[in-house]
Amino acid sequence: MRELTISEIGFVSGAGDDCSSGDTGANSYGSINDTSSVGDEIIELYEGLVAATSHIIERIANAL
């Protein structure tokens, strides 16, 4: 049994031309090619969630 190539994965997964070919996306982690910025992006997402939650709590408190 052999491993599938990138172009073969597109055929069996039903993705068609959506799978990248060549070296551009062969080593990606969930479509993340640059793993050096993942930590910063998670922190920004967390800070955005905290800001949104704070805004909602403030709106509810003002309504009461």
Secondary structure, DSSP 8 states (H G I E B T S, - for coil): -----HHHHHHHHT-GGGS--TTSSTT-BTTBS-GGGHHHHHHHHHHHHHHHHHHHHHHHHHH-
